[in-house]
Amino acid sequence: MRFGIFVPQGWRFDLVGIDPGDQWQTMRGLAQAADAGPWESLWVYDHFHTTPIPSEEATHEAWTLTSAFAATTSRIRLGQMCTCMSYRNPAYLAKVAATVDIISGGRTEMGIGGGWYEHEWRAYGYGFPAAGDRLRRLDEGVQIMRQAWSTGKATLDGGHYQADGAIVRPLPLQEGGIPLWIAGGGEKITLKIAAKYARYTNFVGTPGEFDAKSAILREHTKSAGTDFDAIVRSSNYNTVIGETESEVEDRLAAIEARVLPHLGDRTAAFMATYRGDGAKAVGTPEQIVEQLRDMASRGLGYAIHYFPEAAYDRSGIELFEREVIPALQ
């Protein structure tokens, strides 16, 4: 199994209490530690406002961070999980990503999806198109990016996007262009797009849902004439790890205490992402290894982990690096 790690950027109230002037140093330090460690990739979220509620707390922009990490790391691959297609014109985004790939020396990934955070869309003046329209934009945008990265020019007269000889030079350093991660588990459209274009997918990492989405993806690859086995399936995990179950509970309590002043009566719902039935890796090293080993048997090839404590306490990350990654690599 391959492993990626998210850097906290404020979106999930994971930089609260850190002065905004110090937040970049915190993020850069975590990125450089990951670069020196066993992680294959480093990830950010593409959001503008905090979740589950918008607030005045900082949320740093994804592609600006990706570019900054490109210049301050040397080995680790760099991605976004996932870029919202409609937040940026796709020809422009292709140009941005190609530039970041140059800065990074060919280490950029393109996580891309249709987008979902309605408040954010409306606040930034993007409206909030129906899901089908958002996904059709995703399809057209991916076509533009693939064309731009392979030929240096993009032309498309689409229903949502138009490009007329948009020049994207220099090309990305990576042969064939920047790898595309199509994120989302929409069965009729998103997974169909993934079957056509993706080197990687990213959908829910709970066993039953992962199995169901994988089966649908396989059927779409048959229709598209592509190779299901050539697509690496990935999932994201909210991760809290401790040497003992008691330590895990102490860590969860500390996270809850940190976000409570900001979330109030939304705190319980927020903590359900660690205590509920969703895609999480919460427990001792042995428990998490067992969970991920089962997912690997189902075809999970890449696990991307979000550590909510990262900006305040790296010991959980270090324990994961010592005990979990070696057991599964």
C-alpha positions in Angstrom: 0.0 0.0 0.0 1.1 3.6 -0.7 0.6 6.4 1.7 -0.2 10.1 1.5 -0.6 12.7 4.3 -2.7 15.9 4.5 -1.1 19.2 5.8 -3.5 21.2 8.0 -4.5 24.4 6.3 -7.2 25.7 8.6 -10.2 24.3 6.7 -11.1 21.9 9.5 -10.3 24.2 12.4 -6.9 22.6 12.5 -4.8 25.8 12.8 -6.9 27.5 15.5 -4.8 29.1 18.2 -1.8 29.6 15.9 -1.2 33.2 14.9 -1.8 33.6 11.2 1.7 35.0 10.8 3.0 31.7 12.1 0.8 29.3 10.2 2.9 29.0 7.1 5.9 28.1 9.2 3.8 25.4 10.8 2.6 24.0 7.5 6.1 24.2 5.9 7.6 22.3 8.9 5.1 19.5 8.6 5.6 19.3 4.8 9.4 19.1 5.2 9.0 16.5 7.9 6.8 14.4 5.6 9.3 15.0 2.8 12.0 13.5 5.0 9.8 10.6 6.1 8.2 7.5 4.5 5.2 9.3 2.9 4.8 9.1 -0.9 2.6 12.2 -1.2 1.5 15.4 0.5 -2.0 16.8 0.1 -4.2 19.8 0.7 -7.9 20.4 0.4 -9.3 22.9 -2.1 -11.6 25.0 0.1 -12.0 28.7 0.9 -14.1 28.6 4.1 -13.9 26.4 7.2 -16.2 23.4 7.7 -18.7 22.3 9.0 -19.5 26.0 9.5 -17.9 29.1 7.8 -16.0 31.2 10.2 -13.3 34.0 10.4 -10.6 31.3 11.0 -7.9 31.1 8.3 -8.3 28.7 5.4 -5.3 28.8 3.1 -5.7 28.4 -0.7 -4.8 25.0 -2.1 -2.8 25.8 -5.3 -0.9 28.6 -3.6 0.2 26.1 -1.0 1.0 23.4 -3.6 3.3 25.9 -5.3 4.9 26.8 -2.0 5.5 23.2 -1.1 6.9 22.6 -4.5 9.6 25.1 -3.8 10.3 24.0 -0.2 10.4 20.2 -0.5 12.5 18.0 -2.7 11.1 14.4 -2.9 7.5 14.1 -1.9 4.7 14.3 -4.5 2.2 17.1 -4.1 -1.6 17.0 -4.6 -5.0 18.4 -3.8 -7.9 16.3 -2.7 -9.6 17.6 -4.5 -9.5 20.7 -6.7 -13.0 21.9 -7.5 -13.3 22.1 -11.3 -15.6 25.1 -11.3 -13.5 27.3 -9.0 -11.0 28.1 -11.8 -11.2 28.2 -15.6 -9.7 24.8 -16.7 -7.3 26.2 -19.3 -6.0 28.6 -16.6 -5.8 25.7 -14.1 -3.9 23.6 -16.7 -1.4 26.5 -16.9 -1.1 26.8 -13.1 -0.6 23.1 -12.6 2.0 22.9 -15.4 4.0 25.7 -13.7 3.8 24.0 -10.3 5.0 20.8 -12.0 8.0 22.7 -13.3 8.7 24.2 -9.8 8.4 20.8 -8.2 10.7 19.0 -10.7 7.8 16.9 -11.9 6.1 16.0 -8.6 2.6 17.4 -9.0 -0.6 15.4 -8.9 -4.0 16.7 -10.0 -6.9 15.7 -7.8 -10.0 17.0 -9.4 -13.7 16.7 -8.7 -17.1 18.4 -9.2 -17.3 20.2 -5.9 -20.0 20.2 -3.2 -19.6 22.9 -0.5 -22.7 25.1 -1.5 -22.0 27.9 1.0 -18.6 28.4 -0.4 -19.8 28.4 -4.0 -22.4 31.0 -3.4 -20.2 33.2 -1.2 -17.6 33.4 -4.0 -20.2 34.2 -6.7 -20.1 30.9 -8.5 -23.8 30.1 -8.0 -24.4 26.4 -7.3 -25.3 24.5 -10.5 -27.1 21.2 -10.3 -24.9 18.2 -9.7 -25.2 17.0 -13.3 -23.9 20.4 -14.6 -21.1 20.4 -12.1 -20.0 17.0 -13.3 -20.3 17.9 -17.0 -18.0 20.8 -16.2 -15.6 18.3 -14.7 -15.6 16.2 -17.8 -15.0 19.1 -20.1 -12.3 20.6 -17.9 -10.5 17.3 -17.7 -10.6 17.1 -21.5 -9.0 20.6 -21.7 -6.3 19.7 -19.2 -5.3 16.4 -20.9 -5.1 18.1 -24.2 -3.1 21.0 -22.9 -0.6 18.8 -21.1 0.0 16.5 -24.0 0.1 19.0 -26.9 0.8 22.3 -25.3 -2.5 23.7 -26.6 -6.2 23.3 -25.9 -9.3 23.8 -28.0 -12.8 22.9 -26.9 -16.2 24.2 -27.8 -18.1 22.7 -24.9 -21.4 23.4 -23.3 -19.7 24.9 -20.2 -16.1 25.7 -21.2 -14.5 27.0 -24.4 -10.9 27.2 -25.3 -9.6 28.3 -28.6 -5.9 27.5 -29.0 -5.0 28.2 -25.4 -1.2 27.8 -25.2 0.1 25.9 -22.1 3.9 26.1 -22.2 6.1 24.9 -20.8 4.6 21.5 -20.7 4.6 19.6 -17.4 7.8 17.7 -16.8 6.0 14.4 -16.4 5.7 12.4 -19.5 2.0 12.2 -20.5 1.1 15.1 -18.3 0.2 15.5 -14.6 -1.5 12.3 -13.2 -5.3 12.8 -12.8 -7.0 11.7 -9.7 -10.8 11.8 -10.3 -12.4 12.2 -6.9 -15.9 11.2 -5.9 -18.1 8.2 -6.0 -21.0 9.3 -8.1 -22.0 6.1 -9.8 -23.6 7.4 -13.1 -21.2 10.3 -14.0 -18.1 10.7 -11.7 -17.0 7.0 -11.9 -17.7 7.0 -15.7 -15.4 10.0 -16.0 -12.8 8.2 -13.9 -13.1 5.1 -16.0 -12.2 7.2 -19.1 -9.5 9.5 -17.8 -8.1 8.6 -14.3 -4.9 7.1 -13.3 -6.3 7.2 -9.8 -9.7 7.3 -8.2 -10.6 8.6 -4.7 -13.8 7.5 -3.0 -15.1 6.4 0.4 -12.9 3.9 2.2 -15.4 2.0 4.2 -15.5 -1.7 3.2 -19.0 -2.0 1.8 -19.1 1.3 0.0 -15.6 0.8 -1.4 -16.6 -2.6 -2.8 -19.7 -1.2 -4.4 -18.0 1.7 -6.0 -15.2 -0.5 -7.2 -17.6 -2.9 -8.9 -19.3 0.1 -10.7 -16.0 1.5 -11.8 -15.1 -1.9 -13.3 -18.3 -1.9 -15.3 -17.6 1.6 -16.6 -14.1 0.7 -17.7 -15.6 -2.2 -19.7 -17.8 0.3 -21.5 -15.0 2.8 -22.0 -12.5 0.2 -23.2 -10.0 1.0 -20.5 -8.1 -1.1 -18.0 -9.7 -1.3 -14.6 -6.5 -2.8 -13.1 -4.4 0.1 -14.3 -6.5 2.6 -12.1 -5.1 2.9 -8.6 -8.0 3.2 -6.1 -7.4 5.5 -3.1 -9.4 6.6 -0.1 -8.9 9.3 2.6 -8.9 8.5 6.3 -9.4 10.7 9.3 -6.7 9.3 11.5 -6.1 9.4 15.3 -3.6 6.8 16.6 -2.3 6.0 20.1 -0.2 3.3 21.7 -3.3 2.2 23.7 -7.0 2.6 23.4 -6.9 4.9 26.4 -4.4 7.2 24.7 -6.6 7.3 21.6 -9.5 8.5 23.8 -7.3 11.1 25.3 -6.3 12.4 21.9 -9.9 12.5 20.8 -10.9 14.5 23.9 -8.1 17.0 23.2 -9.4 17.5 19.6 -12.9 18.0 20.9 -11.8 20.5 23.4 -9.9 22.5 20.8 -12.8 22.8 18.4 -15.6 23.2 20.9 -15.3 27.0 21.3 -15.6 27.3 17.5 -18.3 24.8 16.7 -20.5 24.8 19.8 -23.5 22.5 19.2 -22.0 21.3 16.0 -19.1 19.7 17.9 -20.7 16.3 18.3 -21.4 16.0 14.6 -17.8 17.1 13.8 -16.4 14.4 16.2 -18.5 11.7 14.5 -16.0 11.8 11.7 -13.6 10.2 14.2 -16.1 8.3 16.5 -18.7 7.3 13.9 -18.9 4.8 11.1 -17.2 6.9 8.3 -13.9 6.6 6.6 -11.6 6.8 9.6 -8.4 5.1 10.9 -8.8 5.5 14.7 -7.2 3.2 17.1 -3.9 1.5 18.1 -1.3 0.6 15.5 -2.4 -3.0 15.5 -6.1 -2.0 14.9 -5.3 0.3 12.1 -3.0 -2.2 10.4 -5.7 -4.8 10.5 -8.2 -2.4 9.1 -6.0 -1.2 6.2 -4.8 -4.8 5.5 -8.5 -5.7 4.9 -8.9 -2.7 2.6 -5.8 -3.7 0.7 -7.4 -7.1 0.1 -10.4 -5.3 -1.4 -8.2 -3.4 -3.9 -7.3 -0.2 -2.0 -3.9 0.7 -3.3 -3.4 4.2 -1.7 -4.4 5.5 1.7 -4.3 9.3 2.3 -4.3 10.2 6.0 -5.5 13.4 7.7 -4.2 13.9 11.3 -6.3 16.6 13.1 -3.6 17.0 15.7 -0.7 17.6 13.2 -0.2 21.3 13.8 0.0 20.8 17.6 1.4 17.4 18.2 3.4 15.2 15.7 3.7 12.2 17.9 0.7 10.5 16.3 2.2 10.9 12.9 5.5 9.6 14.1 3.8 6.5 15.7 2.0 5.9 12.4 5.3 6.1 10.5 7.0 3.6 12.9 4.3 1.1 13.3 1.7 1.2 10.5 3.5 2.1 7.2 6.3 -0.5 7.5 3.7 -3.2 8.2 1.8 -2.5 5.0 4.4 -1.4 2.5 
